[in-house]
Amino acid sequence: MLNWITGSKVDHPFADIKEVQAVIADLPTSDSVKALEEITHWLESLSGVEAFKLDRLFEVVDLLDVAAKNPHRKIVQDYLAMQRQQKLQENRLWSCGFKFSKALGEIYLFCVRQQETSPITTAGMKKHMPVIVARAIRALALQVKWTMLRYAPIEPRLWASIGELYRYAEAGGFISAPLTIYPGVQGSGTVQQEYLKMMMLWASSADVLSPVKQDIAERTVAFVANSFQVQKEPFAGAIYCFDPSRDKRPVRMFAAQAVADNLYYFSPGDAAAKLSRIIPVLEKTGTLPSDVNLGATYLGEMVLSVFRHLCLYWSEEPPARVSERRPTTGRITVVPGYFQLLDELERDDSDALNFSATSAESWVVENVSDNGYGALVPAATTDWVRVGELIGVQVEGTQLWGVALVRRVMRDEQRQYHVGIEVISRAVHVVRIAHGVGRDPELAVLLSNSPDSDGEVGMLMRAGRFNPGTNAEMTIKGAKYTMSPTRMVDAGDDFDWAMYTVTRPA
């Protein structure tokens, strides 16, 4: 540990800027978590040290902030790359990322509040305030990001703090001033744009998406941020409003809503139109146009689904439920994942003694609709429950297995998890499918007894097995059928969900 500087008016090691540089130089390059934890420790140690001159404090925080960029980026990548992560590792990554973003936001907020209350304002410090405010909002947005990745409620203090920063920038006359917030391609913007990016991400219901799709949504919001609009009066296209003086989230506007003096109104502007022009290219080629850069590479199908989601939520009419949910109480048996579902189907299909362990769980149903359930998840289950997860579902009192996808995960104030489940089939069958001539057949799951109105049937198979250019042969109860692939519907860590047209050879 560094020695305290003798005789310094500031009782902190970083009163000497060389000590900051030494700490940064000694950060471990091969352990991002340890590096970010150390930076977080030093950020937390700075909060409340009022003897620091603000210009020196900003110089120190700037060095730590910039040094944290690479380890934080690596932690986000590792978190998103995890599939069914171990809870211990997931907790370590999440806690590290969230604590860093909280410490960074608090020290920048401290700088703003000190500047606001200090009777002495240096010209140099006043020059830095727009950048400090913009960085503070980005740090708060990082906390929102980590919160959404956990599907937890956003703390009221975040809405209060971001509103405080917005009002400070507006009073200072730099709310729309172009800034170089950080060095680099994506480092420029305005305080207003930073504010609207966070607001639009929240308003887009990104918390119903899987973690990777949340990341795509966040990058897409940043890509079209120049389109977003905000005004003090209602205007054509405005669909959300917020009050920066309160600790409340923005709300959707309604036609009969009264105009209030303290409300601001905002809209996505032409952002949806921009995405709509890109969607046909994605559908045709599976890749983004060369002039669209999200800052990372993703599967075209995932980007396409996120673009469609954002366009839906940025439209003038919010998405409505397919059917109303009705309160009820009951239980469903659930198995996690494609392979566990296969185990249960084989167990039932063989009609033989099977003493192998089952991964089935019992969930309490809170409400039901025509296309799914809302359920309360046991605490032990939260290690694997994520948006986009495939599950096998058996209604209490029946023998049939269905298939569903987890579409929403929310954690309440009592830290209980509530999930929304979309049922994609209520009765499924184990079949064997060979992908191409001469290939060995594998087990798969047929999702229906007969073709739909388009003449298609759905099929679940092992992840990576769907081939859009090759026919497959399906065997069920001794009968063989030729299956012609038509499209991929969805994919997860362990499954492909695809549609086929089916013919039986003569």
Stockholm file with secondary structure:
# STOCKHOLM 1.0

chainA/1-506         MLNWITGSKVDHPFADIKEVQAVIADLPTSDSVKALEEITHWLESLSGVEAFKLDRLFEVVDLLDVAAKNPHRKIVQDYLAMQRQQKLQENRLWSCGFKFSKALGEIYLFCVRQQETSPITTAGMKKHMPVIVARAIRALALQVKWTMLRYAPIEPRLWASIGELYRYAEAGGFISAPLTIYPGVQGSGTVQQEYLKMMMLWASSADVLSPVKQDIAERTVAFVANSFQVQKEPFAGAIYCFDPSRDKRPVRMFAAQAVADNLYYFSPGDAAAKLSRIIPVLEKTGTLPSDVNLGATYLGEMVLSVFRHLCLYWSEEPPARVSERRPTTGRITVVPGYFQLLDELERDDSDALNFSATSAESWVVENVSDNGYGALVPAATTDWVRVGELIGVQVEGTQLWGVALVRRVMRDEQRQYHVGIEVISRAVHVVRIAHGVGRDPELAVLLSNSPDSDGEVGMLMRAGRFNPGTNAEMTIKGAKYTMSPTRMVDAGDDFDWAMYTVTRPA
#=GR chainA/1-506 SS CCCCCTTCSSCSGGGSHHHHHHHHHTSCSSCHHHHHHHHHHHHHHHTTCTTSCHHHHHHHHHHHHHHHHHHHHHHHHHHHHCSSCCHHHHHHHHHHHHHHHHHHHHHHHHHHHHHHHCSCCCHHHHHHHHHHHHHHHHHHHHHHHHHHHTTCCCCHHHHHHHHHHHHHHHHHTCTTCCEECSSSTTCEECHHHHHHHHHHHHHTTGGGSCHHHHHHHHHHHHHTGGGCEEESSCCTTCCEEECTTSSCCCEECCTTCCCCTTCEEEECTTHHHHHHHHHHHHHHHSSCCTTCCCSSCCCHHHHHHHHHHHHHHTSSSCCCCSSCCEEEEEEEEEEESHHHHHHHHHHHHHTSCCCSCCCCEEEEEEEEETTEEEEEECGGGGGTCCTTCEEEEEETTCCCCEEEEEEEEEECTTCCEEEEEEEEESSCEEEEEEESTTCCCEEEEECCSSCCTTSCEEEEEETTCCCTTSCEEEEETTEEEEEEEEEEEEECSSEEEEEEEEECCC
#=GC SS_cons         CCCCCTTCSSCSGGGSHHHHHHHHHTSCSSCHHHHHHHHHHHHHHHTTCTTSCHHHHHHHHHHHHHHHHHHHHHHHHHHHHCSSCCHHHHHHHHHHHHHHHHHHHHHHHHHHHHHHHCSCCCHHHHHHHHHHHHHHHHHHHHHHHHHHHTTCCCCHHHHHHHHHHHHHHHHHTCTTCCEECSSSTTCEECHHHHHHHHHHHHHTTGGGSCHHHHHHHHHHHHHTGGGCEEESSCCTTCCEEECTTSSCCCEECCTTCCCCTTCEEEECTTHHHHHHHHHHHHHHHSSCCTTCCCSSCCCHHHHHHHHHHHHHHTSSSCCCCSSCCEEEEEEEEEEESHHHHHHHHHHHHHTSCCCSCCCCEEEEEEEEETTEEEEEECGGGGGTCCTTCEEEEEETTCCCCEEEEEEEEEECTTCCEEEEEEEEESSCEEEEEEESTTCCCEEEEECCSSCCTTSCEEEEEETTCCCTTSCEEEEETTEEEEEEEEEEEEECSSEEEEEEEEECCC
//
